[in-house]
Amino acid sequence: MELTRNLPTSARDMEFYYQHKHPESLPGMLRAFDKNRRFAHGELRLITAAFLAEIFKNEPEQTSKLLDLAKDLSPEAQRMFVWAAHLSNLDKLKNALKNLPVSQEKALQLQLAHSPAPLERWDICSGSAVVHMYWGAFFANAEQRYLDTMIDAALLHARLKAQGLVQDPRYKGSMEVAASLYEMSPRHKAVRDRLEARRTGLSAAERDTINIILKH
């Protein structure tokens, strides 16, 4: 299994939010991202949107403050907010952002129309950008369901490889998920603990994959 570091460095600004929640830091973080034009990069825009979607769902007291901030940010940042509202699947939030000029952009509307919501409906094996979105969501509050989806994909990779199904369309994507778990497990106790808990009842190939991910 090829295990490489693949999370964009830019995303690490939000990586440990769930451990030491400081909501007062969110506006500054978003302004800094915007000032450095990070939202011009589609992948970071989606990672941050996935992160913010979880904030909107679980910390509603932050919503009005962040929506007020969106009005003062660049169109690139505002597109990220529209994506966050879409991924949150909260109609009230989506309606609140309809006043942003970017929300009427045909290209953006077309992208949203062809993108599922909430995030759990995205196929995690479809590409590294989706894997990183799952991490973005996890960084917000360490929701176990996102982590379990990633572990399930890593176990799928173990089964596909053991069966020689390297041409399976899910093979490469599941390998990328396993690689991201390998990257994150040394830095996140919650990831290591969940990987340890998932060892029970695995096949030899699946257990070997978990052991490789945990071996640092």
Beta strands, then each sheet from edge to edge (+ up, - down):
end
